Amino acid sequence: MAASSTPRETDVKVPAAAAFVVLAAGFGALCLFWTLGAHPSSLPGLFDFASATWGDALALPAMTALLVYAVRTLPAARGDRPFAAVAALLAGALGIASQALWLAAADPRPNWTLPRPHRFTAAGWYHAAFVTAMCALTAALLALALNRVTLAASRPRPVVAAIAAGIACGLAFIALLAADAGATPGGAGLAGVLVALMALLAVGGTLVARRVALR
């Protein structure tokens, strides 16, 4: 599909709805698990992790809204579907790998979702599924946004700013994950590395798509 020179009209309703879904599925769901479940007081809980509070409640919803806004505003471009599909599959696989390695670790840092090695609670299994889904969703949105803005004949400043701000929110989330991990490389630190790798894969794919399109 050839790139169009005319950006599409959009509004903030769909991006806002996407942000709300991510907020409800992430922080909202974990709050329900935390409120309705029983947890040992000796283990770090939901509100002991900045990535689970500021990250899931603010950074991820904002990132999603900004990328959805950019994708919906920019015209469709050549290679959108395969590029987004490959990015989502790779990132989803990395998300699964991060959770599997955390679960398989012989001496992980325990918390309310992983009270002892090799044992997720119900909240832990849900969070693992959420991590995988968010990795795939973020990669697909980022791939679409970068592909479209790269091939577009016209790049409105609000769209470019939205993509930049979305990436900044993702980097902020990675920083929160790193802060939670501390000096010990655990599940949070590994997830942060995988999110960064996901972004690099999307950027690299965009550069390849642009080179192919210009031939």
Secondary structure, 3 states (H helix, E strand, C coil): CCCCCCCCCCCCHHHHHHHHHHHHHHHHHHHHHHHHCCCCCCCCCHHHCHHHHHHHHHHHHHHHHHHHHHHHHCCCCCCHHHHHHHHHHHHHHHHHHHHHHHHHCCCCCCECCECECCECCHHHHHHHHHHHHHHHHHHHHHHHHHHHHHHCCCCCHHHHHHHHHHHHHHHHHHHHHHHHHCCCCCHHHHHHHHHHHHHHHHHHHHHHHHHHHHC
